Amino acid sequence: MQQAIYRQRHPMLSIIEEKSSMFSKLFKTVKVMVSKYQN
């Protein structure tokens, strides 16, 4: 039973991981831009 529940939730987890990786890339880009602006 537990495995079936995990498999159903897994696609959602992969979507969340994708979005978080996208967000981290965006955050790094913003940090670089801010550092350039400050210097």
C-alpha positions as CSV (number, residue, x, y, z in Angstrom):
1,M,0.0,0.0,0.0
2,Q,2.7,2.5,1.0
3,Q,4.6,2.0,-2.3
4,A,1.5,2.7,-4.4
5,I,0.9,6.0,-2.5
6,Y,4.6,6.9,-3.1
7,R,4.3,6.2,-6.8
8,Q,1.2,8.4,-7.1
9,R,3.0,11.3,-5.3
10,H,6.3,10.9,-7.1
11,P,5.3,12.8,-10.3
12,M,4.3,15.8,-8.1
13,L,7.7,15.6,-6.3
14,S,9.6,15.6,-9.6
15,I,7.6,18.7,-10.7
16,I,8.5,20.4,-7.5
17,E,12.2,19.5,-7.9
18,E,12.1,20.9,-11.4
19,K,10.6,24.2,-10.2
20,S,13.0,24.4,-7.3
21,S,16.0,23.9,-9.6
22,M,14.6,26.6,-12.0
23,F,14.2,28.9,-8.9
24,S,17.8,28.3,-7.8
25,K,19.1,29.1,-11.2
26,L,17.1,32.3,-11.2
27,F,18.3,33.2,-7.7
28,K,21.9,32.7,-8.8
29,T,21.4,35.0,-11.8
30,V,19.8,37.6,-9.6
31,K,22.8,37.4,-7.2
32,V,25.3,37.9,-10.0
33,M,23.3,40.9,-11.3
34,V,23.2,42.4,-7.8
35,S,26.9,41.9,-7.2
36,K,27.6,43.6,-10.6
37,Y,25.3,46.4,-9.7
38,Q,27.0,47.0,-6.3
39,N,30.6,46.9,-7.6
